Amino acid sequence: MTDAVEVTEEKLGIFARVGLFYRQVVSELKKVVWPTRNMLTTYTAVVLVFVSFIIAVVSVIDFVLTKVVFWVFG
C-alpha cells in the first residue's frame, strides 16, 4: 500500500502536492472538537494553578538547598 502512495506522490507536481496537503489539513481540522469558552476558562485556570504550585515547590527546594550549601560551606 505504501508503494502505491509513494508512486502516486512522485507523479504529482509540486503545486498538486501542496494542494493535497492543504486539503488534508483542512479535513483534519474539521475533525477537531474545539472547547467551549467555559471549558477553555477551566483548563486555563487549572494550568495556571498547577504551574504556580510547581513554582512554589521548586522555590522551596531551592531555598532549602541554598541554606544547606551555605551551612556546609559557610
CHARMM-style PDB file with segment names, atoms N, HN, CA, C and O in Angstrom:
ATOM      1  N   MET     1       0.828  -1.191   0.000  1.00  0.00      PROA
ATOM      2  CA  MET     1       0.000   0.000   0.000  1.00  0.00      PROA
ATOM      3  C   MET     1       0.868   1.249   0.000  1.00  0.00      PROA
ATOM      4  O   MET     1       0.566   2.202  -0.718  1.00  0.00      PROA
ATOM      5  N   THR     2       1.934   1.268   0.782  1.00  0.00      PROA
ATOM      6  HN  THR     2       2.179   0.493   1.365  1.00  0.00      PROA
ATOM      7  CA  THR     2       2.784   2.460   0.822  1.00  0.00      PROA
ATOM      8  C   THR     2       3.497   2.669  -0.500  1.00  0.00      PROA
ATOM      9  O   THR     2       3.772   3.809  -0.873  1.00  0.00      PROA
ATOM     10  N   ASP     3       3.806   1.583  -1.227  1.00  0.00      PROA
ATOM     11  HN  ASP     3       3.583   0.656  -0.923  1.00  0.00      PROA
ATOM     12  CA  ASP     3       4.456   1.728  -2.525  1.00  0.00      PROA
ATOM     13  C   ASP     3       3.544   2.468  -3.495  1.00  0.00      PROA
ATOM     14  O   ASP     3       4.013   3.310  -4.262  1.00  0.00      PROA
ATOM     15  N   ALA     4       2.260   2.169  -3.472  1.00  0.00      PROA
ATOM     16  HN  ALA     4       1.879   1.486  -2.848  1.00  0.00      PROA
ATOM     17  CA  ALA     4       1.304   2.830  -4.358  1.00  0.00      PROA
ATOM     18  C   ALA     4       1.180   4.304  -4.004  1.00  0.00      PROA
ATOM     19  O   ALA     4       1.049   5.147  -4.891  1.00  0.00      PROA
ATOM     20  N   VAL     5       1.219   4.620  -2.714  1.00  0.00      PROA
ATOM     21  HN  VAL     5       1.325   3.935  -1.993  1.00  0.00      PROA
ATOM     22  CA  VAL     5       1.123   6.018  -2.291  1.00  0.00      PROA
ATOM     23  C   VAL     5       2.363   6.775  -2.726  1.00  0.00      PROA
ATOM     24  O   VAL     5       2.262   7.907  -3.199  1.00  0.00      PROA
ATOM     25  N   GLU     6       3.535   6.164  -2.573  1.00  0.00      PROA
ATOM     26  HN  GLU     6       3.617   5.245  -2.189  1.00  0.00      PROA
ATOM     27  CA  GLU     6       4.771   6.824  -2.969  1.00  0.00      PROA
ATOM     28  C   GLU     6       4.810   7.069  -4.470  1.00  0.00      PROA
ATOM     29  O   GLU     6       5.246   8.132  -4.911  1.00  0.00      PROA
ATOM     30  N   VAL     7       4.362   6.105  -5.253  1.00  0.00      PROA
ATOM     31  HN  VAL     7       4.008   5.242  -4.894  1.00  0.00      PROA
ATOM     32  CA  VAL     7       4.345   6.266  -6.704  1.00  0.00      PROA
ATOM     33  C   VAL     7       3.388   7.382  -7.093  1.00  0.00      PROA
ATOM     34  O   VAL     7       3.705   8.186  -7.970  1.00  0.00      PROA
ATOM     35  N   THR     8       2.217   7.448  -6.454  1.00  0.00      PROA
ATOM     36  HN  THR     8       1.959   6.795  -5.742  1.00  0.00      PROA
ATOM     37  CA  THR     8       1.243   8.487  -6.757  1.00  0.00      PROA
ATOM     38  C   THR     8       1.799   9.860  -6.406  1.00  0.00      PROA
ATOM     39  O   THR     8       1.620  10.812  -7.166  1.00  0.00      PROA
ATOM     40  N   GLU     9       2.471   9.974  -5.264  1.00  0.00      PROA
ATOM     41  HN  GLU     9       2.616   9.201  -4.647  1.00  0.00      PROA
ATOM     42  CA  GLU     9       3.027  11.254  -4.858  1.00  0.00      PROA
ATOM     43  C   GLU     9       4.158  11.679  -5.776  1.00  0.00      PROA
ATOM     44  O   GLU     9       4.332  12.874  -6.015  1.00  0.00      PROA
ATOM     45  N   GLU    10       4.928  10.741  -6.295  1.00  0.00      PROA
ATOM     46  HN  GLU    10       4.787   9.771  -6.101  1.00  0.00      PROA
ATOM     47  CA  GLU    10       6.021  11.081  -7.196  1.00  0.00      PROA
ATOM     48  C   GLU    10       5.490  11.619  -8.510  1.00  0.00      PROA
ATOM     49  O   GLU    10       6.152  12.448  -9.134  1.00  0.00      PROA
ATOM     50  N   LYS    11       4.310  11.177  -8.959  1.00  0.00      PROA
ATOM     51  HN  LYS    11       3.772  10.504  -8.452  1.00  0.00      PROA
ATOM     52  CA  LYS    11       3.741  11.609 -10.225  1.00  0.00      PROA
ATOM     53  C   LYS    11       3.132  12.995 -10.122  1.00  0.00      PROA
ATOM     54  O   LYS    11       2.988  13.681 -11.134  1.00  0.00      PROA
ATOM     55  N   LEU    12       2.767  13.426  -8.903  1.00  0.00      PROA
ATOM     56  HN  LEU    12       2.884  12.869  -8.081  1.00  0.00      PROA
ATOM     57  CA  LEU    12       2.157  14.736  -8.718  1.00  0.00      PROA
ATOM     58  C   LEU    12       3.215  15.822  -8.779  1.00  0.00      PROA
ATOM     59  O   LEU    12       4.349  15.627  -8.341  1.00  0.00      PROA
ATOM     60  N   GLY    13       2.836  16.961  -9.325  1.00  0.00      PROA
ATOM     61  HN  GLY    13       1.915  17.119  -9.681  1.00  0.00      PROA
ATOM     62  CA  GLY    13       3.736  18.106  -9.338  1.00  0.00      PROA
ATOM     63  C   GLY    13       3.761  18.773  -7.977  1.00  0.00      PROA
ATOM     64  O   GLY    13       3.033  18.383  -7.064  1.00  0.00      PROA
ATOM     65  N   ILE    14       4.609  19.784  -7.853  1.00  0.00      PROA
ATOM     66  HN  ILE    14       5.200  20.101  -8.594  1.00  0.00      PROA
ATOM     67  CA  ILE    14       4.782  20.472  -6.560  1.00  0.00      PROA
ATOM     68  C   ILE    14       3.483  21.160  -6.141  1.00  0.00      PROA
ATOM     69  O   ILE    14       3.114  21.117  -4.967  1.00  0.00      PROA
ATOM     70  N   PHE    15       2.785  21.794  -7.090  1.00  0.00      PROA
ATOM     71  HN  PHE    15       3.085  21.829  -8.043  1.00  0.00      PROA
ATOM     72  CA  PHE    15       1.552  22.502  -6.732  1.00  0.00      PROA
ATOM     73  C   PHE    15       0.441  21.528  -6.364  1.00  0.00      PROA
ATOM     74  O   PHE    15      -0.366  21.814  -5.480  1.00  0.00      PROA
ATOM     75  N   ALA    16       0.395  20.383  -7.032  1.00  0.00      PROA
ATOM     76  HN  ALA    16       1.051  20.151  -7.750  1.00  0.00      PROA
ATOM     77  CA  ALA    16      -0.613  19.372  -6.703  1.00  0.00      PROA
ATOM     78  C   ALA    16      -0.359  18.813  -5.314  1.00  0.00      PROA
ATOM     79  O   ALA    16      -1.305  18.552  -4.571  1.00  0.00      PROA
ATOM     80  N   ARG    17       0.910  18.624  -4.950  1.00  0.00      PROA
ATOM     81  HN  ARG    17       1.679  18.836  -5.553  1.00  0.00      PROA
ATOM     82  CA  ARG    17       1.231  18.112  -3.610  1.00  0.00      PROA
ATOM     83  C   ARG    17       0.892  19.136  -2.538  1.00  0.00      PROA
ATOM     84  O   ARG    17       0.387  18.779  -1.474  1.00  0.00      PROA
ATOM     85  N   VAL    18       1.169  20.417  -2.816  1.00  0.00      PROA
ATOM     86  HN  VAL    18       1.579  20.707  -3.681  1.00  0.00      PROA
ATOM     87  CA  VAL    18       0.825  21.474  -1.854  1.00  0.00      PROA
ATOM     88  C   VAL    18      -0.691  21.540  -1.693  1.00  0.00      PROA
ATOM     89  O   VAL    18      -1.191  21.670  -0.575  1.00  0.00      PROA
ATOM     90  N   GLY    19      -1.422  21.451  -2.800  1.00  0.00      PROA
ATOM     91  HN  GLY    19      -1.016  21.345  -3.708  1.00  0.00      PROA
ATOM     92  CA  GLY    19      -2.887  21.463  -2.737  1.00  0.00      PROA
ATOM     93  C   GLY    19      -3.426  20.279  -1.959  1.00  0.00      PROA
ATOM     94  O   GLY    19      -4.349  20.425  -1.158  1.00  0.00      PROA
ATOM     95  N   LEU    20      -2.850  19.100  -2.194  1.00  0.00      PROA
ATOM     96  HN  LEU    20      -2.100  18.982  -2.845  1.00  0.00      PROA
ATOM     97  CA  LEU    20      -3.265  17.895  -1.464  1.00  0.00      PROA
ATOM     98  C   LEU    20      -3.001  18.062   0.028  1.00  0.00      PROA
ATOM     99  O   LEU    20      -3.840  17.705   0.855  1.00  0.00      PROA
ATOM    100  N   PHE    21      -1.837  18.604   0.368  1.00  0.00      PROA
ATOM    101  HN  PHE    21      -1.156  18.893  -0.305  1.00  0.00      PROA
ATOM    102  CA  PHE    21      -1.503  18.826   1.775  1.00  0.00      PROA
ATOM    103  C   PHE    21      -2.515  19.790   2.411  1.00  0.00      PROA
ATOM    104  O   PHE    21      -2.995  19.542   3.517  1.00  0.00      PROA
ATOM    105  N   TYR    22      -2.836  20.876   1.721  1.00  0.00      PROA
ATOM    106  HN  TYR    22      -2.446  21.078   0.822  1.00  0.00      PROA
ATOM    107  CA  TYR    22      -3.789  21.855   2.249  1.00  0.00      PROA
ATOM    108  C   TYR    22      -5.158  21.219   2.464  1.00  0.00      PROA
ATOM    109  O   TYR    22      -5.787  21.445   3.498  1.00  0.00      PROA
ATOM    110  N   ARG    23      -5.628  20.426   1.501  1.00  0.00      PROA
ATOM    111  HN  ARG    23      -5.117  20.243   0.661  1.00  0.00      PROA
ATOM    112  CA  ARG    23      -6.927  19.762   1.643  1.00  0.00      PROA
ATOM    113  C   ARG    23      -6.926  18.791   2.819  1.00  0.00      PROA
ATOM    114  O   ARG    23      -7.920  18.678   3.536  1.00  0.00      PROA
ATOM    115  N   GLN    24      -5.815  18.095   3.015  1.00  0.00      PROA
ATOM    116  HN  GLN    24      -5.008  18.187   2.432  1.00  0.00      PROA
ATOM    117  CA  GLN    24      -5.732  17.159   4.138  1.00  0.00      PROA
ATOM    118  C   GLN    24      -5.722  17.889   5.475  1.00  0.00      PROA
ATOM    119  O   GLN    24      -6.330  17.422   6.438  1.00  0.00      PROA
ATOM    120  N   VAL    25      -5.041  19.026   5.543  1.00  0.00      PROA
ATOM    121  HN  VAL    25      -4.547  19.405   4.760  1.00  0.00      PROA
ATOM    122  CA  VAL    25      -5.013  19.825   6.778  1.00  0.00      PROA
ATOM    123  C   VAL    25      -6.410  20.322   7.115  1.00  0.00      PROA
ATOM    124  O   VAL    25      -6.844  20.222   8.263  1.00  0.00      PROA
ATOM    125  N   VAL    26      -7.113  20.854   6.132  1.00  0.00      PROA
ATOM    126  HN  VAL    26      -6.760  20.935   5.200  1.00  0.00      PROA
ATOM    127  CA  VAL    26      -8.467  21.352   6.356  1.00  0.00      PROA
ATOM    128  C   VAL    26      -9.381  20.207   6.792  1.00  0.00      PROA
ATOM    129  O   VAL    26     -10.210  20.373   7.687  1.00  0.00      PROA
ATOM    130  N   SER    27      -9.224  19.048   6.158  1.00  0.00      PROA
ATOM    131  HN  SER    27      -8.550  18.913   5.431  1.00  0.00      PROA
ATOM    132  CA  SER    27     -10.039  17.884   6.513  1.00  0.00      PROA
ATOM    133  C   SER    27      -9.793  17.467   7.961  1.00  0.00      PROA
ATOM    134  O   SER    27     -10.743  17.139   8.672  1.00  0.00      PROA
ATOM    135  N   GLU    28      -8.551  17.473   8.404  1.00  0.00      PROA
ATOM    136  HN  GLU    28      -7.779  17.739   7.826  1.00  0.00      PROA
ATOM    137  CA  GLU    28      -8.241  17.097   9.786  1.00  0.00      PROA
ATOM    138  C   GLU    28      -8.753  18.141  10.772  1.00  0.00      PROA
ATOM    139  O   GLU    28      -9.223  17.789  11.854  1.00  0.00      PROA
ATOM    140  N   LEU    29      -8.667  19.425  10.409  1.00  0.00      PROA
ATOM    141  HN  LEU    29      -8.285  19.710   9.530  1.00  0.00      PROA
ATOM    142  CA  LEU    29      -9.144  20.472  11.320  1.00  0.00      PROA
ATOM    143  C   LEU    29     -10.658  20.407  11.501  1.00  0.00      PROA
ATOM    144  O   LEU    29     -11.167  20.822  12.542  1.00  0.00      PROA
ATOM    145  N   LYS    30     -11.385  19.896  10.512  1.00  0.00      PROA
ATOM    146  HN  LYS    30     -10.971  19.559   9.666  1.00  0.00      PROA
ATOM    147  CA  LYS    30     -12.827  19.745  10.661  1.00  0.00      PROA
ATOM    148  C   LYS    30     -13.172  18.663  11.672  1.00  0.00      PROA
ATOM    149  O   LYS    30     -14.279  18.655  12.211  1.00  0.00      PROA
ATOM    150  N   LYS    31     -12.240  17.748  11.940  1.00  0.00      PROA
ATOM    151  HN  LYS    31     -11.341  17.755  11.503  1.00  0.00      PROA
ATOM    152  CA  LYS    31     -12.476  16.663  12.890  1.00  0.00      PROA
ATOM    153  C   LYS    31     -12.206  17.085  14.341  1.00  0.00      PROA
ATOM    154  O   LYS    31     -12.599  16.391  15.279  1.00  0.00      PROA
ATOM    155  N   VAL    32     -11.540  18.216  14.512  1.00  0.00      PROA
ATOM    156  HN  VAL    32     -11.221  18.780  13.751  1.00  0.00      PROA
ATOM    157  CA  VAL    32     -11.158  18.665  15.850  1.00  0.00      PROA
ATOM    158  C   VAL    32     -12.393  19.082  16.632  1.00  0.00      PROA
ATOM    159  O   VAL    32     -13.270  19.767  16.105  1.00  0.00      PROA
ATOM    160  N   VAL    33     -12.456  18.665  17.893  1.00  0.00      PROA
ATOM    161  HN  VAL    33     -11.744  18.108  18.321  1.00  0.00      PROA
ATOM    162  CA  VAL    33     -13.531  19.091  18.785  1.00  0.00      PROA
ATOM    163  C   VAL    33     -12.995  20.285  19.573  1.00  0.00      PROA
ATOM    164  O   VAL    33     -12.175  20.130  20.478  1.00  0.00      PROA
ATOM    165  N   TRP    34     -13.470  21.474  19.215  1.00  0.00      PROA
ATOM    166  HN  TRP    34     -14.136  21.600  18.480  1.00  0.00      PROA
ATOM    167  CA  TRP    34     -12.979  22.690  19.842  1.00  0.00      PROA
ATOM    168  C   TRP    34     -13.662  22.890  21.195  1.00  0.00      PROA
ATOM    169  O   TRP    34     -14.859  22.631  21.321  1.00  0.00      PROA
ATOM    170  N   PRO    35     -12.921  23.346  22.209  1.00  0.00      PROA
ATOM    171  CA  PRO    35     -13.525  23.532  23.534  1.00  0.00      PROA
ATOM    172  C   PRO    35     -14.439  24.754  23.570  1.00  0.00      PROA
ATOM    173  O   PRO    35     -14.268  25.708  22.811  1.00  0.00      PROA
ATOM    174  N   THR    36     -15.409  24.693  24.471  1.00  0.00      PROA
ATOM    175  HN  THR    36     -15.547  23.918  25.087  1.00  0.00      PROA
ATOM    176  CA  THR    36     -16.281  25.851  24.671  1.00  0.00      PROA
ATOM    177  C   THR    36     -15.529  26.887  25.504  1.00  0.00      PROA
ATOM    178  O   THR    36     -14.465  26.598  26.052  1.00  0.00      PROA
ATOM    179  N   ARG    37     -16.080  28.074  25.595  1.00  0.00      PROA
ATOM    180  HN  ARG    37     -16.945  28.308  25.150  1.00  0.00      PROA
ATOM    181  CA  ARG    37     -15.429  29.136  26.375  1.00  0.00      PROA
ATOM    182  C   ARG    37     -15.300  28.723  27.849  1.00  0.00      PROA
ATOM    183  O   ARG    37     -14.289  29.011  28.491  1.00  0.00      PROA
ATOM    184  N   ASN    38     -16.332  28.044  28.381  1.00  0.00      PROA
ATOM    185  HN  ASN    38     -17.153  27.811  27.860  1.00  0.00      PROA
ATOM    186  CA  ASN    38     -16.302  27.599  29.776  1.00  0.00      PROA
ATOM    187  C   ASN    38     -15.196  26.565  29.993  1.00  0.00      PROA
ATOM    188  O   ASN    38     -14.459  26.631  30.977  1.00  0.00      PROA
ATOM    189  N   MET    39     -15.089  25.613  29.069  1.00  0.00      PROA
ATOM    190  HN  MET    39     -15.688  25.559  28.270  1.00  0.00      PROA
ATOM    191  CA  MET    39     -14.036  24.598  29.181  1.00  0.00      PROA
ATOM    192  C   MET    39     -12.659  25.244  29.091  1.00  0.00      PROA
ATOM    193  O   MET    39     -11.749  24.892  29.841  1.00  0.00      PROA
ATOM    194  N   LEU    40     -12.513  26.194  28.164  1.00  0.00      PROA
ATOM    195  HN  LEU    40     -13.252  26.480  27.554  1.00  0.00      PROA
ATOM    196  CA  LEU    40     -11.230  26.859  27.977  1.00  0.00      PROA
ATOM    197  C   LEU    40     -10.832  27.640  29.229  1.00  0.00      PROA
ATOM    198  O   LEU    40      -9.666  27.629  29.625  1.00  0.00      PROA
ATOM    199  N   THR    41     -11.792  28.314  29.848  1.00  0.00      PROA
ATOM    200  HN  THR    41     -12.739  28.323  29.527  1.00  0.00      PROA
ATOM    201  CA  THR    41     -11.531  29.052  31.089  1.00  0.00      PROA
ATOM    202  C   THR    41     -11.119  28.086  32.203  1.00  0.00      PROA
ATOM    203  O   THR    41     -10.178  28.360  32.949  1.00  0.00      PROA
ATOM    204  N   THR    42     -11.814  26.974  32.312  1.00  0.00      PROA
ATOM    205  HN  THR    42     -12.578  26.752  31.706  1.00  0.00      PROA
ATOM    206  CA  THR    42     -11.494  25.986  33.346  1.00  0.00      PROA
ATOM    207  C   THR    42     -10.102  25.401  33.135  1.00  0.00      PROA
ATOM    208  O   THR    42      -9.315  25.313  34.077  1.00  0.00      PROA
ATOM    209  N   TYR    43      -9.800  25.004  31.914  1.00  0.00      PROA
ATOM    210  HN  TYR    43     -10.440  25.075  31.149  1.00  0.00      PROA
ATOM    211  CA  TYR    43      -8.483  24.414  31.625  1.00  0.00      PROA
ATOM    212  C   TYR    43      -7.361  25.415  31.870  1.00  0.00      PROA
ATOM    213  O   TYR    43      -6.304  25.055  32.389  1.00  0.00      PROA
ATOM    214  N   THR    44      -7.592  26.676  31.496  1.00  0.00      PROA
ATOM    215  HN  THR    44      -8.451  26.968  31.074  1.00  0.00      PROA
ATOM    216  CA  THR    44      -6.582  27.711  31.718  1.00  0.00      PROA
ATOM    217  C   THR    44      -6.339  27.898  33.214  1.00  0.00      PROA
ATOM    218  O   THR    44      -5.192  28.010  33.645  1.00  0.00      PROA
ATOM    219  N   ALA    45      -7.400  27.931  33.999  1.00  0.00      PROA
ATOM    220  HN  ALA    45      -8.332  27.840  33.649  1.00  0.00      PROA
ATOM    221  CA  ALA    45      -7.258  28.094  35.451  1.00  0.00      PROA
ATOM    222  C   ALA    45      -6.500  26.913  36.052  1.00  0.00      PROA
ATOM    223  O   ALA    45      -5.637  27.100  36.910  1.00  0.00      PROA
ATOM    224  N   VAL    46      -6.818  25.701  35.604  1.00  0.00      PROA
ATOM    225  HN  VAL    46      -7.519  25.550  34.907  1.00  0.00      PROA
ATOM    226  CA  VAL    46      -6.122  24.515  36.121  1.00  0.00      PROA
ATOM    227  C   VAL    46      -4.632  24.588  35.804  1.00  0.00      PROA
ATOM    228  O   VAL    46      -3.800  24.287  36.659  1.00  0.00      PROA
ATOM    229  N   VAL    47      -4.298  24.981  34.597  1.00  0.00      PROA
ATOM    230  HN  VAL    47      -4.974  25.226  33.902  1.00  0.00      PROA
ATOM    231  CA  VAL    47      -2.884  25.080  34.204  1.00  0.00      PROA
ATOM    232  C   VAL    47      -2.176  26.143  35.034  1.00  0.00      PROA
ATOM    233  O   VAL    47      -1.063  25.914  35.507  1.00  0.00      PROA
ATOM    234  N   LEU    48      -2.797  27.291  35.216  1.00  0.00      PROA
ATOM    235  HN  LEU    48      -3.701  27.477  34.832  1.00  0.00      PROA
ATOM    236  CA  LEU    48      -2.162  28.361  35.996  1.00  0.00      PROA
ATOM    237  C   LEU    48      -1.957  27.952  37.456  1.00  0.00      PROA
ATOM    238  O   LEU    48      -0.913  28.252  38.035  1.00  0.00      PROA
ATOM    239  N   VAL    49      -2.932  27.276  38.056  1.00  0.00      PROA
ATOM    240  HN  VAL    49      -3.780  27.032  37.586  1.00  0.00      PROA
ATOM    241  CA  VAL    49      -2.786  26.809  39.432  1.00  0.00      PROA
ATOM    242  C   VAL    49      -1.673  25.778  39.523  1.00  0.00      PROA
ATOM    243  O   VAL    49      -0.854  25.827  40.441  1.00  0.00      PROA
ATOM    244  N   PHE    50      -1.635  24.843  38.576  1.00  0.00      PROA
ATOM    245  HN  PHE    50      -2.300  24.803  37.831  1.00  0.00      PROA
ATOM    246  CA  PHE    50      -0.601  23.806  38.590  1.00  0.00      PROA
ATOM    247  C   PHE    50       0.790  24.411  38.426  1.00  0.00      PROA
ATOM    248  O   PHE    50       1.719  24.039  39.142  1.00  0.00      PROA
ATOM    249  N   VAL    51       0.934  25.334  37.492  1.00  0.00      PROA
ATOM    250  HN  VAL    51       0.179  25.637  36.910  1.00  0.00      PROA
ATOM    251  CA  VAL    51       2.241  25.972  37.275  1.00  0.00      PROA
ATOM    252  C   VAL    51       2.654  26.762  38.514  1.00  0.00      PROA
ATOM    253  O   VAL    51       3.824  26.738  38.896  1.00  0.00      PROA
ATOM    254  N   SER    52       1.718  27.458  39.141  1.00  0.00      PROA
ATOM    255  HN  SER    52       0.768  27.478  38.831  1.00  0.00      PROA
ATOM    256  CA  SER    52       2.023  28.212  40.367  1.00  0.00      PROA
ATOM    257  C   SER    52       2.474  27.268  41.481  1.00  0.00      PROA
ATOM    258  O   SER    52       3.409  27.577  42.220  1.00  0.00      PROA
ATOM    259  N   PHE    53       1.808  26.121  41.599  1.00  0.00      PROA
ATOM    260  HN  PHE    53       1.049  25.870  40.998  1.00  0.00      PROA
ATOM    261  CA  PHE    53       2.185  25.139  42.606  1.00  0.00      PROA
ATOM    262  C   PHE    53       3.599  24.611  42.355  1.00  0.00      PROA
ATOM    263  O   PHE    53       4.397  24.508  43.287  1.00  0.00      PROA
ATOM    264  N   ILE    54       3.906  24.281  41.120  1.00  0.00      PROA
ATOM    265  HN  ILE    54       3.258  24.364  40.363  1.00  0.00      PROA
ATOM    266  CA  ILE    54       5.245  23.772  40.792  1.00  0.00      PROA
ATOM    267  C   ILE    54       6.303  24.843  41.053  1.00  0.00      PROA
ATOM    268  O   ILE    54       7.386  24.533  41.549  1.00  0.00      PROA
ATOM    269  N   ILE    55       5.999  26.096  40.723  1.00  0.00      PROA
ATOM    270  HN  ILE    55       5.119  26.348  40.320  1.00  0.00      PROA
ATOM    271  CA  ILE    55       6.938  27.189  41.004  1.00  0.00      PROA
ATOM    272  C   ILE    55       7.188  27.284  42.500  1.00  0.00      PROA
ATOM    273  O   ILE    55       8.333  27.458  42.917  1.00  0.00      PROA
ATOM    274  N   ALA    56       6.149  27.173  43.316  1.00  0.00      PROA
ATOM    275  HN  ALA    56       5.219  27.031  42.977  1.00  0.00      PROA
ATOM    276  CA  ALA    56       6.300  27.237  44.770  1.00  0.00      PROA
ATOM    277  C   ALA    56       7.146  26.080  45.286  1.00  0.00      PROA
ATOM    278  O   ALA    56       8.019  26.282  46.130  1.00  0.00      PROA
ATOM    279  N   VAL    57       6.897  24.868  44.788  1.00  0.00      PROA
ATOM    280  HN  VAL    57       6.188  24.704  44.103  1.00  0.00      PROA
ATOM    281  CA  VAL    57       7.672  23.697  45.233  1.00  0.00      PROA
ATOM    282  C   VAL    57       9.138  23.856  44.874  1.00  0.00      PROA
ATOM    283  O   VAL    57      10.009  23.617  45.710  1.00  0.00      PROA
ATOM    284  N   VAL    58       9.421  24.258  43.637  1.00  0.00      PROA
ATOM    285  HN  VAL    58       8.713  24.451  42.958  1.00  0.00      PROA
ATOM    286  CA  VAL    58      10.812  24.430  43.208  1.00  0.00      PROA
ATOM    287  C   VAL    58      11.477  25.549  44.001  1.00  0.00      PROA
ATOM    288  O   VAL    58      12.654  25.438  44.346  1.00  0.00      PROA
ATOM    289  N   SER    59      10.752  26.618  44.297  1.00  0.00      PROA
ATOM    290  HN  SER    59       9.796  26.707  44.017  1.00  0.00      PROA
ATOM    291  CA  SER    59      11.315  27.717  45.085  1.00  0.00      PROA
ATOM    292  C   SER    59      11.674  27.264  46.499  1.00  0.00      PROA
ATOM    293  O   SER    59      12.736  27.617  47.011  1.00  0.00      PROA
ATOM    294  N   VAL    60      10.801  26.488  47.128  1.00  0.00      PROA
ATOM    295  HN  VAL    60       9.938  26.201  46.712  1.00  0.00      PROA
ATOM    296  CA  VAL    60      11.079  25.975  48.480  1.00  0.00      PROA
ATOM    297  C   VAL    60      12.296  25.052  48.453  1.00  0.00      PROA
ATOM    298  O   VAL    60      13.172  25.158  49.312  1.00  0.00      PROA
ATOM    299  N   ILE    61      12.357  24.160  47.487  1.00  0.00      PROA
ATOM    300  HN  ILE    61      11.646  24.074  46.789  1.00  0.00      PROA
ATOM    301  CA  ILE    61      13.513  23.252  47.380  1.00  0.00      PROA
ATOM    302  C   ILE    61      14.789  24.049  47.153  1.00  0.00      PROA
ATOM    303  O   ILE    61      15.819  23.747  47.756  1.00  0.00      PROA
ATOM    304  N   ASP    62      14.738  25.069  46.288  1.00  0.00      PROA
ATOM    305  HN  ASP    62      13.902  25.315  45.798  1.00  0.00      PROA
ATOM    306  CA  ASP    62      15.905  25.918  46.035  1.00  0.00      PROA
ATOM    307  C   ASP    62      16.329  26.644  47.307  1.00  0.00      PROA
ATOM    308  O   ASP    62      17.521  26.728  47.603  1.00  0.00      PROA
ATOM    309  N   PHE    63      15.369  27.169  48.059  1.00  0.00      PROA
ATOM    310  HN  PHE    63      14.400  27.101  47.819  1.00  0.00      PROA
ATOM    311  CA  PHE    63      15.686  27.875  49.294  1.00  0.00      PROA
ATOM    312  C   PHE    63      16.356  26.943  50.304  1.00  0.00      PROA
ATOM    313  O   PHE    63      17.355  27.310  50.923  1.00  0.00      PROA
ATOM    314  N   VAL    64      15.805  25.738  50.469  1.00  0.00      PROA
ATOM    315  HN  VAL    64      14.993  25.440  49.967  1.00  0.00      PROA
ATOM    316  CA  VAL    64      16.358  24.769  51.413  1.00  0.00      PROA
ATOM    317  C   VAL    64      17.767  24.362  50.987  1.00  0.00      PROA
ATOM    318  O   VAL    64      18.678  24.326  51.815  1.00  0.00      PROA
ATOM    319  N   LEU    65      17.952  24.059  49.715  1.00  0.00      PROA
ATOM    320  HN  LEU    65      17.212  24.088  49.042  1.00  0.00      PROA
ATOM    321  CA  LEU    65      19.284  23.655  49.248  1.00  0.00      PROA
ATOM    322  C   LEU    65      20.301  24.793  49.389  1.00  0.00      PROA
ATOM    323  O   LEU    65      21.469  24.555  49.695  1.00  0.00      PROA
ATOM    324  N   THR    66      19.848  26.026  49.165  1.00  0.00      PROA
ATOM    325  HN  THR    66      18.899  26.220  48.916  1.00  0.00      PROA
ATOM    326  CA  THR    66      20.740  27.173  49.347  1.00  0.00      PROA
ATOM    327  C   THR    66      21.190  27.276  50.806  1.00  0.00      PROA
ATOM    328  O   THR    66      22.372  27.486  51.075  1.00  0.00      PROA
ATOM    329  N   LYS    67      20.258  27.131  51.742  1.00  0.00      PROA
ATOM    330  HN  LYS    67      19.297  26.960  51.524  1.00  0.00      PROA
ATOM    331  CA  LYS    67      20.611  27.187  53.169  1.00  0.00      PROA
ATOM    332  C   LYS    67      21.564  26.060  53.540  1.00  0.00      PROA
ATOM    333  O   LYS    67      22.511  26.270  54.299  1.00  0.00      PROA
ATOM    334  N   VAL    68      21.316  24.844  52.999  1.00  0.00      PROA
ATOM    335  HN  VAL    68      20.547  24.673  52.383  1.00  0.00      PROA
ATOM    336  CA  VAL    68      22.194  23.703  53.297  1.00  0.00      PROA
ATOM    337  C   VAL    68      23.597  23.952  52.767  1.00  0.00      PROA
ATOM    338  O   VAL    68      24.578  23.689  53.463  1.00  0.00      PROA
ATOM    339  N   VAL    69      23.703  24.451  51.556  1.00  0.00      PROA
ATOM    340  HN  VAL    69      22.907  24.664  50.990  1.00  0.00      PROA
ATOM    341  CA  VAL    69      25.023  24.715  50.961  1.00  0.00      PROA
ATOM    342  C   VAL    69      25.758  25.780  51.762  1.00  0.00      PROA
ATOM    343  O   VAL    69      26.949  25.624  52.032  1.00  0.00      PROA
ATOM    344  N   PHE    70      25.077  26.866  52.151  1.00  0.00      PROA
ATOM    345  HN  PHE    70      24.110  26.993  51.932  1.00  0.00      PROA
ATOM    346  CA  PHE    70      25.738  27.899  52.936  1.00  0.00      PROA
ATOM    347  C   PHE    70      26.134  27.388  54.321  1.00  0.00      PROA
ATOM    348  O   PHE    70      27.153  27.804  54.873  1.00  0.00      PROA
ATOM    349  N   TRP    71      25.326  26.485  54.879  1.00  0.00      PROA
ATOM    350  HN  TRP    71      24.499  26.147  54.430  1.00  0.00      PROA
ATOM    351  CA  TRP    71      25.652  25.913  56.170  1.00  0.00      PROA
ATOM    352  C   TRP    71      26.883  25.016  56.070  1.00  0.00      PROA
ATOM    353  O   TRP    71      27.759  25.063  56.934  1.00  0.00      PROA
ATOM    354  N   VAL    72      26.953  24.181  54.994  1.00  0.00      PROA
ATOM    355  HN  VAL    72      26.242  24.143  54.293  1.00  0.00      PROA
ATOM    356  CA  VAL    72      28.052  23.244  54.819  1.00  0.00      PROA
ATOM    357  C   VAL    72      29.342  23.988  54.469  1.00  0.00      PROA
ATOM    358  O   VAL    72      30.390  23.709  55.052  1.00  0.00      PROA
ATOM    359  N   PHE    73      29.278  24.929  53.527  1.00  0.00      PROA
ATOM    360  HN  PHE    73      28.427  25.156  53.054  1.00  0.00      PROA
ATOM    361  CA  PHE    73      30.482  25.592  53.060  1.00  0.00      PROA
ATOM    362  C   PHE    73      30.700  26.960  53.708  1.00  0.00      PROA
ATOM    363  O   PHE    73      31.702  27.621  53.434  1.00  0.00      PROA
ATOM    364  N   GLY    74      29.788  27.379  54.547  1.00  0.00      PROA
ATOM    365  HN  GLY    74      28.974  26.842  54.769  1.00  0.00      PROA
ATOM    366  CA  GLY    74      29.811  28.545  55.374  1.00  0.00      PROA
ATOM    367  C   GLY    74      30.457  29.762  54.951  1.00  0.00      PROA
ATOM    368  OT1 GLY    74      30.459  30.749  55.687  1.00  0.00      PROA
TER     369      GLY     74
END
